[in-house]
Amino acid sequence: MLQTLQIISLIIGVTNSLFIGLVALCKPFRNWFLERYRGRETDKCLLRDRITHIYYKYHTTQKIPQYDYDNLDRLYQQYKKLGGNSFVDKIWAEIQDQWEVTKNQ
Protein backbone atom coordinates (compact mmCIF):
# COMPACT_ATOMS: atom_id res chain seq x y z
CA MET A 1 0.00 0.00 0.00
CA LEU A 2 2.80 2.41 0.89
CA GLN A 3 4.55 1.63 -2.37
CA THR A 4 1.38 2.41 -4.34
CA LEU A 5 1.05 5.80 -2.60
CA GLN A 6 4.69 6.56 -3.33
CA ILE A 7 4.20 5.74 -7.03
CA ILE A 8 1.05 7.89 -7.22
CA SER A 9 2.85 10.72 -5.42
CA LEU A 10 5.78 10.41 -7.82
CA ILE A 11 3.49 10.49 -10.86
CA ILE A 12 1.66 13.54 -9.55
CA GLY A 13 4.96 15.28 -8.72
CA VAL A 14 6.46 14.59 -12.12
CA THR A 15 3.26 15.69 -13.87
CA ASN A 16 3.16 18.93 -11.89
CA SER A 17 6.84 19.59 -12.55
CA LEU A 18 6.38 19.03 -16.29
CA PHE A 19 3.34 21.30 -16.35
CA ILE A 20 5.12 24.08 -14.45
CA GLY A 21 8.19 23.72 -16.66
CA LEU A 22 6.07 23.86 -19.79
CA VAL A 23 4.26 27.00 -18.59
CA ALA A 24 7.59 28.58 -17.68
CA LEU A 25 8.96 27.87 -21.16
CA CYS A 26 5.83 28.79 -23.10
CA LYS A 27 5.53 32.35 -21.84
CA PRO A 28 9.04 33.41 -22.92
CA PHE A 29 8.60 31.59 -26.23
CA ARG A 30 5.24 33.25 -26.79
CA ASN A 31 6.70 36.67 -25.96
CA TRP A 32 9.67 36.05 -28.25
CA PHE A 33 7.41 34.97 -31.11
CA LEU A 34 5.02 37.91 -30.71
CA GLU A 35 7.90 40.36 -30.51
CA ARG A 36 9.35 38.97 -33.74
CA TYR A 37 5.94 39.29 -35.40
CA ARG A 38 5.52 42.86 -34.19
CA GLY A 39 9.05 43.64 -35.35
CA ARG A 40 8.28 42.28 -38.81
CA GLU A 41 5.15 44.42 -39.00
CA THR A 42 7.16 47.47 -37.97
CA ASP A 43 9.78 46.68 -40.60
CA LYS A 44 7.07 46.35 -43.25
CA CYS A 45 5.58 49.70 -42.27
CA LEU A 46 8.96 51.43 -42.41
CA LEU A 47 9.79 49.88 -45.79
CA ARG A 48 6.38 50.83 -47.20
CA ASP A 49 6.84 54.38 -45.92
CA ARG A 50 10.27 54.69 -47.50
CA ILE A 51 9.08 53.21 -50.82
CA THR A 52 6.11 55.57 -51.02
CA HIS A 53 8.33 58.51 -50.02
CA ILE A 54 10.68 57.83 -52.94
CA TYR A 55 7.71 57.23 -55.24
CA TYR A 56 6.05 60.56 -54.46
CA LYS A 57 9.38 62.39 -54.61
CA TYR A 58 9.68 61.58 -58.34
CA HIS A 59 6.04 60.99 -59.21
CA THR A 60 5.46 64.25 -61.07
CA THR A 61 8.44 63.87 -63.43
CA GLN A 62 8.39 60.06 -63.59
CA LYS A 63 12.18 60.17 -63.79
CA ILE A 64 14.24 58.57 -61.06
CA PRO A 65 18.02 58.68 -60.61
CA GLN A 66 19.81 55.34 -60.84
CA TYR A 67 20.93 55.37 -57.18
CA ASP A 68 17.37 55.91 -55.94
CA TYR A 69 16.09 53.27 -58.34
CA ASP A 70 18.63 50.75 -57.03
CA ASN A 71 17.73 51.66 -53.46
CA LEU A 72 14.04 51.32 -54.27
CA ASP A 73 14.67 47.91 -55.81
CA ARG A 74 16.38 46.68 -52.62
CA LEU A 75 13.62 48.12 -50.44
CA TYR A 76 10.95 46.47 -52.58
CA GLN A 77 12.68 43.06 -52.48
CA GLN A 78 12.89 43.20 -48.69
CA TYR A 79 9.28 44.34 -48.45
CA LYS A 80 8.13 41.38 -50.52
CA LYS A 81 10.18 38.96 -48.38
CA LEU A 82 8.22 40.22 -45.37
CA GLY A 83 4.91 39.57 -47.15
CA GLY A 84 4.12 43.11 -48.27
CA ASN A 85 0.78 43.98 -49.86
CA SER A 86 -0.33 44.79 -53.38
CA PHE A 87 -0.29 48.59 -52.90
CA VAL A 88 3.49 48.65 -53.17
CA ASP A 89 3.29 46.12 -56.03
CA LYS A 90 1.27 48.65 -58.01
CA ILE A 91 3.80 51.39 -57.28
CA TRP A 92 6.68 49.14 -58.31
CA ALA A 93 4.91 48.04 -61.50
CA GLU A 94 4.27 51.66 -62.46
CA ILE A 95 7.91 52.56 -61.92
CA GLN A 96 9.05 49.54 -63.94
CA ASP A 97 6.69 50.18 -66.85
CA GLN A 98 6.38 53.94 -67.12
CA TRP A 99 9.30 55.67 -65.46
CA GLU A 100 12.68 56.61 -66.87
CA VAL A 101 15.81 55.78 -64.91
CA THR A 102 18.36 58.57 -65.30
CA LYS A 103 22.11 58.59 -64.74
CA ASN A 104 23.36 59.77 -61.37
CA GLN A 105 24.03 63.48 -61.28
C-alpha positions in Angstrom: 0.0 0.0 0.0 2.8 2.4 0.9 4.6 1.6 -2.4 1.4 2.4 -4.3 1.1 5.8 -2.6 4.7 6.6 -3.3 4.2 5.7 -7.0 1.0 7.9 -7.2 2.8 10.7 -5.4 5.8 10.4 -7.8 3.5 10.5 -10.9 1.7 13.5 -9.5 5.0 15.3 -8.7 6.5 14.6 -12.1 3.3 15.7 -13.9 3.2 18.9 -11.9 6.8 19.6 -12.6 6.4 19.0 -16.3 3.3 21.3 -16.4 5.1 24.1 -14.5 8.2 23.7 -16.7 6.1 23.9 -19.8 4.3 27.0 -18.6 7.6 28.6 -17.7 9.0 27.9 -21.2 5.8 28.8 -23.1 5.5 32.3 -21.8 9.0 33.4 -22.9 8.6 31.6 -26.2 5.2 33.2 -26.8 6.7 36.7 -26.0 9.7 36.1 -28.3 7.4 35.0 -31.1 5.0 37.9 -30.7 7.9 40.4 -30.5 9.4 39.0 -33.7 5.9 39.3 -35.4 5.5 42.9 -34.2 9.0 43.6 -35.4 8.3 42.3 -38.8 5.1 44.4 -39.0 7.2 47.5 -38.0 9.8 46.7 -40.6 7.1 46.4 -43.2 5.6 49.7 -42.3 9.0 51.4 -42.4 9.8 49.9 -45.8 6.4 50.8 -47.2 6.8 54.4 -45.9 10.3 54.7 -47.5 9.1 53.2 -50.8 6.1 55.6 -51.0 8.3 58.5 -50.0 10.7 57.8 -52.9 7.7 57.2 -55.2 6.0 60.6 -54.5 9.4 62.4 -54.6 9.7 61.6 -58.3 6.0 61.0 -59.2 5.5 64.3 -61.1 8.4 63.9 -63.4 8.4 60.1 -63.6 12.2 60.2 -63.8 14.2 58.6 -61.1 18.0 58.7 -60.6 19.8 55.3 -60.8 20.9 55.4 -57.2 17.4 55.9 -55.9 16.1 53.3 -58.3 18.6 50.8 -57.0 17.7 51.7 -53.5 14.0 51.3 -54.3 14.7 47.9 -55.8 16.4 46.7 -52.6 13.6 48.1 -50.4 10.9 46.5 -52.6 12.7 43.1 -52.5 12.9 43.2 -48.7 9.3 44.3 -48.5 8.1 41.4 -50.5 10.2 39.0 -48.4 8.2 40.2 -45.4 4.9 39.6 -47.1 4.1 43.1 -48.3 0.8 44.0 -49.9 -0.3 44.8 -53.4 -0.3 48.6 -52.9 3.5 48.7 -53.2 3.3 46.1 -56.0 1.3 48.7 -58.0 3.8 51.4 -57.3 6.7 49.1 -58.3 4.9 48.0 -61.5 4.3 51.7 -62.5 7.9 52.6 -61.9 9.0 49.5 -63.9 6.7 50.2 -66.9 6.4 53.9 -67.1 9.3 55.7 -65.5 12.7 56.6 -66.9 15.8 55.8 -64.9 18.4 58.6 -65.3 22.1 58.6 -64.7 23.4 59.8 -61.4 24.0 63.5 -61.3 
